[in-house]
Amino acid sequence: MSLKIVRRECDCELSESEEQKPKLSIVKILKCKNNDCKAWVREEFAVPGQVCPMCQGPMLRTMKHLPALQKKYKSPSR
């Protein structure tokens, strides 16, 4: 039995969701040391001595590929 590999080329345009994928960059984070907990916090939003916001356990410094944050400006109050 032999396998035949067929390559197809497409001239179709990318869908909107494929065109709008955010660019990822490496971001420093704190993640929970507890293997059963999936919580993490961007280091820029963490406080000194940060504990896990979900299980109150210790946090570990690491990195993660994340999209850049979009800055939202509030209109000045009158």
N, C-alpha and C positions, 0 to 999 in steps of 0.2 A: 504494500500500500504506500503510495507516495502522496505527499501533500503539495498542493499548488497554492502559492501565495499570489493574491491578486491585489494590485495597488490601484486605488481609485483616486482620481484628482477631481477636485470640485472648483468651479468658477463662481460658486455662490458667495454672497456677502455674509459677514459675521452677524450674528444676531445682536440685539442691543445688550443683552446680559454678558456676552463674550467681549464686546467692545468696552464695557464699563468696568472691567475687573480692576480693582485697586492695585496700585504698585505696593509690594510688600518690602519692608525693611526690617533689619534686626533691631529689636527693642529689648532693653533690660527690664526684667520683671521679677517679682517675688512670687513663688508658687508654694503651696502648702506641702510640707514634708510628708504628711499623711497620705499613703497610697490610695486610700479609699476616697479622699477628698480631691476634687478637681479645681478648686479655687485658685485664682492667681490675680495679681494686681500689677499694673504698670508701675515701675519704680518711681516715676515722676509724680505719681499720686499717692505713694506710700508715705507713712509717717515713721519717724525713728522708733524702732522696737515693734514694728508692725506684726500683729498676730493675724492668723487666718480669720477673715470675716465670717466664715461659715462654721468652722469647728473650733475656733480659738486656739489652734495648734501653732507650732513654730513655722516660720516661712524660710525658704531657701532662695538665694539669688541665682538667677539663670537668665537665658535669653530666649526670645520667641520671634518668629516672623509674623509681623502684624502690619496692617495698613496704617498709613499716617493719620493722625487725628485731624479733623476739620475744625477750624476755629469758628465758633459761633459768637457773633457779637450781639449784645443786647442793645436795643435802642435806649438812649438816655431818657430817664424819667423826667416828666415835666413838673 
